[in-house]
C-alpha cells in the first residue's frame, strides 16, 4: 500500500492533528535554528568587541604619553597652562570627529538576521503550499461533494 493510499484512508481529523503536530515541531526547530544562528553572530561580535576594547585601552595609554610629550614640547615656547589648553582642545576636536565617524558607521550596520532560518521557513511554507495544491488537484479541485 502506497503512502498516498494510506493517507487517503485516514480520517481528516487525524490528518489535521498530525499536520498541526508536525507544523509545531517544524516551527520549533526553525526557531532553534534562528537562535543558534544569532548566537554564533553574537559570539563573533563579542570577540571583535573585546579586541577593540583592548586596542582602545592601549591607544588611550599611548595618547596620554603623546599628550604629555606635546604639552612639554609646547611649554618650551609657551606658558605650561597655554600649552595644555592647546593640546587639550586639539584632542577634543579629534575626538569629536572620530565620534561622528563612529556614529555614522554604527547606523550603517544591519541588525543580526537569521538568514538561514528565514530561508528554511520560506522553503517550508512553499512545500506546504505545494502539498495543499497537489492534494486539491488529486481530489478534483478541492470539491468533496459539499
Secondary structure, DSSP 8 states (H G I E B T S, - for coil): --HHHHHHHS-HHHHHHHHHHHHHHHHHHHHHHHHHHHHHHHHHHHHHHHHHHHHHHHHHHHHHHHHHHHHHHHHTTS-HHHHHHHHHHHHHHHHHHHHHHHHHHHHH------HHHHHHHHHHHHHHHHHHHHHHHHTTTT----
